[in-house]
Amino acid sequence: MKHPYPLTHLGDGELLSHNEAIWRRRRHCTAEGLAYLAEIDERRLYLPAAYPTMQSFCIHELRFTPDEAEKRVTAARVARQYPVVFTLIAEGQLHLTGVLILAPRLAPANAAELLAAAADQTLQEIRLLLAERFPRPDLAVQEPPSGDQLDLAASDSPAPERVEMIPEEQAQTPVSPARVTPLSPGRFGVQFTMSQKARDHYEYSRALLSHELPKADLATVSEMAYAALAEKLEKKKFGATRKPRSGARSAIDRRYIPAASRRQVYERDGGRCTFTSEAGKRCPATRLLEFDHVDEFARGGAATVDNLRIRCRAHNQYAAECTFGKGFMDHKRREAGERPAAKRLQAGSPPAPERADPCTDSMASEKTNGDPRASAQAGARVGAWTNGHAPVVESTADDRDVTPWLRRLGVRASEARRMAEICETTMPDASLEERVKRALGYLAPRQR
């Protein structure tokens, strides 16, 4: 095969001159490329192109490796925040690795001075600069191996003259990162650190399988465990089941999606985001999936199979911004995040989180079981909520437990916990307001 870039005809001086010019252009192209990535990221143009993240866009559209995509996107964001980084890279005064190790230490107050000090420095010199400015504690002392361990470790140990720098994120916990390495078609090597609890579960599972699979190893048990976990999560998230029911109860809350509907939508959409770009490319996301209304719920869209689709969180929010405007949605998100927990209920301040206290539980039971007037009052409060007077509640992923709110209304602790389990199983993605309404719908008939 003919050499695509023959250089034998160049003299020594000419070869060195051309080489310098090529790498100078490369540095300028790198800086310009980062500027493009930063602007694409700022405009979020990866979303209409059917990618959930900027990293995914770089991997599939620009053919970056995952590691390269993460590093270049990070560098682009740093350079957008501190534009002098573009100039330093273009002039060859700072390399991408230098930008990445400086990034965690950069702040508006020190960026100009720190970047100027790091200019024209080697990677080792930048590390020494950071160690001087931001000293870290000493590494833990580890005893060297002895005896047979030396022979086992000899082949993996570095040469005596080689000194390896420990990355900052591994300095405190020198543990090999988990990794999955393709070995052959359909076979993968897996490396990770297992906790004592996980090891106990593994050994117990092997013991339970000893009659059925006497030689079950870690790979076999792990495969079975992953399959069981996936089936459990599919049932919880999408209502997946081997024996679907023929009918479904009518939902009290129009936002509630019955398990049968969730199951059908999940199977129809293949457990993948359905957003498709103008070029016909479908989003590859299979994580952070949500159910989205084709005709928006705010405009009267119903929670039916034909009006539901699966979207990743990024494209679900992007669709809302396209419909209602980015400014409006940003305002609503800020409003939800800034509203203090004490004002989430119009009826009063929120109760303290529920605690597993047997004494408290027994006292709560006596409040309603032993006093018919207390039961009547609780029933009246529940009836008021279910008749359309439920407060508007903005909830977060970590604050959707209905138990304390039901207890505030006089519901017994055992009943409140049971309602919380039902809500978590039947409507895992619902807001706190939706869960409270659903739970009260179950309880109202019992407390008349």
Protein Blocks (a to p, Z undefined) as FASTA:
>chain_A
ZZfbdcklpcfklmmmmmmmmmmmmmmmmmmmmmmmmmmmmnopmmmnopabfklmmmmm
nopafklmmmmmmmmmmmmmmmmlmmmmmnopacfklmmmmmmmgcfklmmmmmmmmgop
afklmmmmmmmmmccdddddddddehjllmmmmmmpccfklccdddfklmmmccdddddd
dfbghiacddddddfklmmmmmmmmmmmmmmmmmbcfklmmmmmmmmmmmmmmmmmnopa
fbdcfbdcddfblkbccfklmmmmmmmnoopafbdcfkopacfbfghiacddfbafklop
acdfklgccddfklmmmmmmmmnopklmmmmmmmmmmpcfklmpmkbccdddddddfklm
mmmmmmmmmmmklmmmmmmmmmmmmnopaccddddfklmcfklmmmmnopafklmmmmmm
mmmmmmmmbcfklmmmmmmmmmmmmmZZ
